[in-house]
Amino acid sequence: MWGDRSGREPSRAKSPLRMRRTLSLVGTALSIAGLVVLGLAGWPLGWAAAALAALALIGLVDAAVITRRLVQERRG
């Protein structure tokens, strides 16, 4: 019932892609903030810094892909 596209959705329903893009950007910002905190604290945790950097990069790439898809949907 909830997964059907029968036209009963609210006319002002938000796109789940926009929410996903927002969450990607928030995750990226938090990952960068974590990198800054690790750098300022002087903790020698190379694996944690690498993991946070990877998460930040993944978030940016995800947001870019979603933005491109949203732009294509508006055109077509």
C-alpha positions, 0 to 999 in steps of 0.5 A: 500500500505504501509503495504504490504510485497511485497518485494519492501522494500529497501534492506538496510531498518533498523529494526523498533525494533532497533529504538524502542530499542534505544528510550527505552534506551533514555527514560530510560536515561532521566528518570534516569537523571530526578531522579538525578535532583530531588535528587540534587534539593532536591524537596520533590516530591515523586510521581514524583520520583516514576513515573520517576523510573517506566518509567526507569524500563519500558524502561529497560524491553522493551529494554531487551525484544526487544534485546531478540527478535532481537537475536532470529530473527538472529538465526532463 
